[in-house]
Amino acid sequence: MPRSGLISLVGRPNAGKSTLLNRIVGTKIAIVSDKPQTTRTRILAVKHHADGQLVFVDTPGIHRPLHRLNVRMVDAALETFREVDAVALVVDASSAFGRGDEYVSGLLDKVRIPVVLVLNKIDLISKPQLLPAIERAQQWHDFAAIVPVSALTGDGVDRLETVLLEQMPEGPPIYDEDYLTDQSERALAAEMVREKVLAHTRAELPFSTAVAVDQFDESDREKLLRLYCTIFVEQESQKPIVIGRGGEMIKRIGTDARHDLERFFETKVFLDLRVKVNPDWRNNERTLDQLGVPKSRPKSKKTR
């Protein structure tokens, strides 16, 4: 019998969950950045196997929430525990383990489903460093398995998929063979633009920026896809940072984003970017709805 099920990818910010997801499914579904809190919504992606199907739910990094945006992000991660068949806890093995890692693993104490620990970024450490990391992590939780991987190079990822398939219940595929993700093209386009904002702007700015697609014009898609987007910032002083001197920064962001968009959509793209000040948008429920950040669900006393 084939095995199919859902796996929640959880961990602290910058653990490499999105890079791992992209590596597994073989294409870029989630944007990647060295800035924390890059992933803001839950992203579902499917990997089809000859003997089963893995449905991954990539979640925002678990951290202490300071705004309504962060509250929604963390809730989106924690709520997946009630919906999936297994949890993959992704930890950065190249960084010293601390209270944050123990806090995240502690959230899994009441979870009644298998938890697989994924020690990521092993390409950044020597093999003698790996064994102490495994021994330390074994104290956190009764893991179903501990799998060292490098999402960047692909080392260990095939074994991780095999281990996760073993944790899945027997049953037919959940999604059709051609299904890849639940992300709309509009959402993917917005995220690709935001990735370039993260890549080019100052370290303190990305937390207060967001991207909304105002118009997705595919009336002549085979020849040209027209996208009109707004980049939100919170303060008037941040606007010239995104625009740059003489519009240099916004042009650089737009050029890099357009190249990725054309590769993804396999057509020419016209990209219009505008910058708008929206004070305290991270606490504005209506703006968060517009950006597609999932609302927190009512808390349940039942834990799967």
ZADREN-886919 format. One line per field, with one value per residue (C-alpha): residue number from 1; residue in one letter; x, y, z. Coordinates in pm, whole numbers, padded with zeros to 5 digits. Example, Ala and Ser with C-alpha at 12.3 -4.5 7.8 and 13.67 -1.06 7.14 Angstrom:
2
resi: 1; 2 $
resn: A; S $
east: 01230; 01367 $
north: -00450; -00106 $
up: 00780; 00714 $
END
This chain:
304
resi: 1; 2; 3; 4; 5; 6; 7; 8; 9; 10; 11; 12; 13; 14; 15; 16; 17; 18; 19; 20; 21; 22; 23; 24; 25; 26; 27; 28; 29; 30; 31; 32; 33; 34; 35; 36; 37; 38; 39; 40; 41; 42; 43; 44; 45; 46; 47; 48; 49; 50; 51; 52; 53; 54; 55; 56; 57; 58; 59; 60; 61; 62; 63; 64; 65; 66; 67; 68; 69; 70; 71; 72; 73; 74; 75; 76; 77; 78; 79; 80; 81; 82; 83; 84; 85; 86; 87; 88; 89; 90; 91; 92; 93; 94; 95; 96; 97; 98; 99; 100; 101; 102; 103; 104; 105; 106; 107; 108; 109; 110; 111; 112; 113; 114; 115; 116; 117; 118; 119; 120; 121; 122; 123; 124; 125; 126; 127; 128; 129; 130; 131; 132; 133; 134; 135; 136; 137; 138; 139; 140; 141; 142; 143; 144; 145; 146; 147; 148; 149; 150; 151; 152; 153; 154; 155; 156; 157; 158; 159; 160; 161; 162; 163; 164; 165; 166; 167; 168; 169; 170; 171; 172; 173; 174; 175; 176; 177; 178; 179; 180; 181; 182; 183; 184; 185; 186; 187; 188; 189; 190; 191; 192; 193; 194; 195; 196; 197; 198; 199; 200; 201; 202; 203; 204; 205; 206; 207; 208; 209; 210; 211; 212; 213; 214; 215; 216; 217; 218; 219; 220; 221; 222; 223; 224; 225; 226; 227; 228; 229; 230; 231; 232; 233; 234; 235; 236; 237; 238; 239; 240; 241; 242; 243; 244; 245; 246; 247; 248; 249; 250; 251; 252; 253; 254; 255; 256; 257; 258; 259; 260; 261; 262; 263; 264; 265; 266; 267; 268; 269; 270; 271; 272; 273; 274; 275; 276; 277; 278; 279; 280; 281; 282; 283; 284; 285; 286; 287; 288; 289; 290; 291; 292; 293; 294; 295; 296; 297; 298; 299; 300; 301; 302; 303; 304 $
resn: M; P; R; S; G; L; I; S; L; V; G; R; P; N; A; G; K; S; T; L; L; N; R; I; V; G; T; K; I; A; I; V; S; D; K; P; Q; T; T; R; T; R; I; L; A; V; K; H; H; A; D; G; Q; L; V; F; V; D; T; P; G; I; H; R; P; L; H; R; L; N; V; R; M; V; D; A; A; L; E; T; F; R; E; V; D; A; V; A; L; V; V; D; A; S; S; A; F; G; R; G; D; E; Y; V; S; G; L; L; D; K; V; R; I; P; V; V; L; V; L; N; K; I; D; L; I; S; K; P; Q; L; L; P; A; I; E; R; A; Q; Q; W; H; D; F; A; A; I; V; P; V; S; A; L; T; G; D; G; V; D; R; L; E; T; V; L; L; E; Q; M; P; E; G; P; P; I; Y; D; E; D; Y; L; T; D; Q; S; E; R; A; L; A; A; E; M; V; R; E; K; V; L; A; H; T; R; A; E; L; P; F; S; T; A; V; A; V; D; Q; F; D; E; S; D; R; E; K; L; L; R; L; Y; C; T; I; F; V; E; Q; E; S; Q; K; P; I; V; I; G; R; G; G; E; M; I; K; R; I; G; T; D; A; R; H; D; L; E; R; F; F; E; T; K; V; F; L; D; L; R; V; K; V; N; P; D; W; R; N; N; E; R; T; L; D; Q; L; G; V; P; K; S; R; P; K; S; K; K; T; R $
east: 00000; 00122; 00164; 00039; 00003; 00075; 00395; 00433; 00773; 00837; 01133; 01287; 01334; 01622; 01640; 01618; 01264; 01184; 01514; 01444; 01092; 01217; 01484; 01232; 00969; 01231; 01117; 01095; 00770; 00885; 01106; 01442; 01633; 01892; 01653; 01446; 01068; 01084; 00794; 00472; 00201; 00152; 00265; 00145; 00355; 00337; 00612; 00496; 00669; 00619; 00520; 00336; 00288; 00428; 00227; 00440; 00310; 00587; 00515; 00647; 00937; 00825; 00929; 00800; 00519; 00531; 00268; -00061; 00136; 00368; 00077; -00087; 00244; 00316; -00046; -00032; 00266; 00124; -00221; -00077; -00008; -00381; -00401; -00098; 00025; 00381; 00599; 00945; 01128; 01403; 01700; 02010; 02289; 02557; 02445; 02480; 02159; 01990; 01671; 01488; 01542; 01441; 01130; 01020; 01079; 00891; 00582; 00575; 00548; 00173; 00174; 00055; 00201; 00556; 00815; 01125; 01418; 01592; 01942; 01993; 02302; 02542; 02749; 02861; 02997; 03252; 03146; 03294; 03058; 02751; 02745; 02734; 02454; 02253; 02315; 02202; 01888; 01792; 01724; 01453; 01197; 01132; 01190; 01079; 01408; 01693; 01810; 02107; 02066; 02189; 01900; 02152; 02348; 02080; 02292; 02065; 01740; 01656; 01692; 01473; 01196; 01223; 01199; 00898; 00720; 00763; 00573; 00277; -00042; -00124; -00360; -00398; -00251; -00430; -00371; -00355; -00017; 00005; -00074; 00220; 00107; -00190; -00026; -00201; 00004; -00083; 00059; 00372; 00432; 00401; 00646; 00900; 00897; 00927; 01225; 01411; 01312; 01461; 01776; 01850; 01731; 01883; 01866; 01615; 01372; 01242; 01040; 00826; 00776; 00513; 00406; 00055; -00037; -00288; -00343; -00258; -00326; -00295; -00518; -00226; -00029; 00146; 00318; 00324; 00211; 00146; 00186; 00119; 00243; 00260; 00545; 00421; 00646; 00550; 00724; 00772; 01147; 01154; 01009; 01326; 01526; 01318; 01311; 01679; 01863; 01714; 01500; 01808; 01697; 01341; 01479; 01722; 01445; 01217; 01480; 01578; 01215; 01117; 01388; 01260; 00899; 00977; 01152; 00862; 00576; 00770; 00667; 00771; 00670; 00596; 00639; 00523; 00630; 00508; 00592; 00322; 00338; 00090; 00161; 00151; 00026; 00157; -00121; -00388; -00622; -00762; -00415; -00310; -00619; -00524; -00174; -00310; -00175; -00402; -00621; -00573; -00832; -01017; -00803; -00892; -00825; -00779; -00425; -00376 $
north: 00000; 00352; 00599; 00956; 01230; 01582; 01703; 02034; 02200; 02398; 02562; 02890; 03175; 03113; 02740; 02679; 02543; 02721; 02621; 02261; 02275; 02411; 02141; 01862; 01970; 02065; 02419; 02754; 02767; 02961; 03269; 03251; 03521; 03554; 03794; 03639; 03601; 03572; 03324; 03492; 03249; 02875; 02727; 02387; 02195; 01836; 01587; 01289; 00952; 00621; 00465; 00757; 01129; 01384; 01700; 01963; 02263; 02521; 02751; 03085; 03063; 03032; 03336; 03574; 03774; 04153; 04261; 04123; 04010; 03805; 03666; 03541; 03398; 03199; 03081; 02961; 02743; 02600; 02528; 02285; 02037; 01957; 01895; 01687; 01330; 01416; 01712; 01786; 02009; 02188; 02309; 02497; 02257; 02517; 02745; 02677; 02535; 02765; 02832; 02917; 02566; 02407; 02628; 02519; 02152; 02195; 02298; 01944; 01774; 01722; 01632; 01276; 01233; 01141; 01417; 01394; 01619; 01764; 01890; 02131; 02312; 02025; 02159; 02436; 02207; 01926; 01567; 01558; 01845; 01655; 01379; 01618; 01808; 01487; 01388; 01729; 01723; 01374; 01525; 01756; 01506; 01141; 01190; 00927; 00988; 01239; 01314; 01540; 01723; 02014; 02181; 02388; 02097; 01827; 01601; 01372; 01503; 01176; 00987; 01245; 01186; 00811; 00856; 01085; 00843; 00573; 00792; 00844; 00638; 00393; 00534; 00674; 01012; 01317; 01532; 01466; 01400; 01747; 01935; 02131; 02404; 02589; 02925; 03134; 03288; 03628; 03531; 03380; 03699; 03916; 03696; 03704; 04083; 04084; 03851; 04115; 04386; 04168; 04111; 04475; 04687; 04756; 04498; 04692; 04762; 04415; 04366; 04668; 04598; 04400; 04357; 04347; 04271; 04537; 04409; 04076; 04130; 03809; 03914; 03862; 03620; 03429; 03750; 03964; 03934; 04271; 04301; 04612; 04588; 04808; 04785; 04891; 05059; 05189; 05526; 05813; 05797; 05439; 05527; 05685; 05382; 05153; 05400; 05493; 05789; 05869; 05557; 05333; 05092; 05039; 04976; 04716; 04544; 04548; 04414; 04122; 04040; 04054; 03804; 03554; 03615; 03554; 03227; 03112; 03216; 03136; 03457; 03821; 04027; 04397; 04488; 04817; 04884; 05162; 05240; 05342; 05438; 05242; 05323; 05027; 04788; 04495; 04563; 04643; 04345; 04464; 04503; 04162; 04014; 04188; 04044; 03693; 03642; 03374; 03469; 03297; 03029; 02991; 02803; 02439; 02242; 01930; 01851; 01586 $
up: 00000; -00076; 00207; 00197; 00452; 00571; 00736; 00915; 00872; 01190; 01355; 01455; 01203; 00960; 01029; 00654; 00627; 00299; 00139; 00241; 00097; -00235; -00247; -00185; -00438; -00697; -00766; -00590; -00396; -00089; -00099; 00074; 00261; 00535; 00710; 00993; 00962; 00583; 00565; 00680; 00572; 00557; 00226; 00114; -00139; -00262; -00342; -00542; -00496; -00671; -00337; -00182; -00146; 00099; 00154; 00325; 00516; 00547; 00840; 00965; 01208; 01569; 01770; 02035; 01868; 01902; 01646; 01515; 01210; 01431; 01634; 01314; 01192; 01507; 01538; 01176; 01267; 01588; 01444; 01190; 01470; 01477; 01103; 01003; 01031; 01134; 01227; 01087; 01334; 01141; 01347; 01233; 01326; 01248; 01533; 01902; 02041; 02287; 02478; 02158; 02018; 02347; 02357; 02010; 02086; 02413; 02220; 02082; 02423; 02394; 02026; 01969; 01620; 01510; 01524; 01304; 01393; 01088; 01163; 00874; 00741; 00806; 00517; 00754; 01027; 01052; 01111; 01467; 01556; 01441; 01705; 02006; 01835; 01796; 02159; 02283; 02068; 02189; 02531; 02397; 02276; 02193; 01822; 01572; 01392; 01369; 01016; 00935; 00603; 00399; 00223; 00028; -00121; -00099; 00122; 00327; 00178; 00000; 00328; 00501; 00247; 00301; 00678; 00646; 00413; 00676; 00923; 00690; 00714; 00440; 00183; -00168; -00273; -00134; -00441; -00815; -00975; -01132; -00809; -00668; -00426; -00283; -00348; -00612; -00892; -00749; -00408; -00561; -00761; -00450; -00262; -00544; -00533; -00153; -00174; -00375; -00127; 00146; -00058; -00138; 00154; 00494; 00770; 00980; 00694; 00583; 00902; 00813; 00441; 00254; -00108; -00251; -00613; -00715; -01067; -01231; -01601; -01802; -02094; -02333; -02118; -02395; -02503; -02188; -01826; -01664; -01288; -01081; -00722; -00414; -00164; 00180; 00436; 00779; 00790; 00548; 00613; 00481; 00144; -00001; 00116; -00108; -00397; -00374; -00517; -00855; -00831; -00843; -00569; -00692; -01042; -00906; -00709; -01013; -01252; -01029; -00952; -01318; -01413; -01155; -01256; -01623; -01542; -01326; -01554; -01873; -02046; -02068; -01766; -01730; -01365; -01218; -00859; -00633; -00272; -00025; 00341; 00553; 00920; 01156; 00888; 01094; 01345; 01086; 01049; 00715; 00562; 00692; 00526; 00200; 00220; 00274; 00626; 00778; 01070; 01403; 01465; 01794; 02042; 02102; 02418; 02209; 02093; 01834 $
END
